[in-house]
């Protein structure tokens, strides 16, 4: 009976460790996403600005671009 109880406790300990590992993995992925957005943000903003400028210069109407 004690062998079964010890086996069950070991399984529960592994489940807790797995949850912590998954939590760390998710936190790491989230950090990578934040860094990527911060690094690529100005590049994307510039691309949209250039596109808006090109559209504004090719049309005869007074197009406005919001930032």
N, C-alpha and C positions, 0 to 999 in steps of 0.2 A: 504494500500500500504506500509506503514512504517513497518507493522508487517512482510510482506513478505521480505522486504529488511533486516530487523534485523535477520530473520531466515536464509537468505542467507549468511549474514556476519558471523553468528555463525557457520554455516556449514563450511565456508572457514577457520575459526580459528581452528576448530577441525581437518581439513585436514592438516594444518601446524603443529599442535601438533603431529599428527600421524606420519608425515614425520620425525620429530625430534626424536620421540620414536624409529622408525625403524632404524634411523641412529645410535642411541646409542646402540641399540641391535646388529647391525652389527659390530660396533666398539668393543663391548664386546666380541663377538664371535671371532673376529680376534685376539684380545689380548689373549684369551684362546688358540687359535691355535698356536700363536707364543710361548707362554710359554711351551706348550706341545712339540713342535719341539725342543726348546732349552733344555728341560729336557730329552727328549728321544734320542736326537742326539748322544751323546756318547755311549749309549747302542746299538743303531743300528750300529754305526761304529765298535764297538767291535765285534758284531755278524758277520758282513761281514769280518772283519779281521780274526776271528777264522775260518770261513768257508774257506777263501782263504788259510790259513795256513794248514788246514786239507787236502785240495785238493793238495796243493804243496807237502805235505809229502807223499801222497798216489800215486803220479804219478812219473814215471821215467824221464819225461822230465823236463826241467828247466822252470817251470811256474813262471810268475812274477805277482805280485799284484800291482795295481796302487792305490794310496791313494788320 
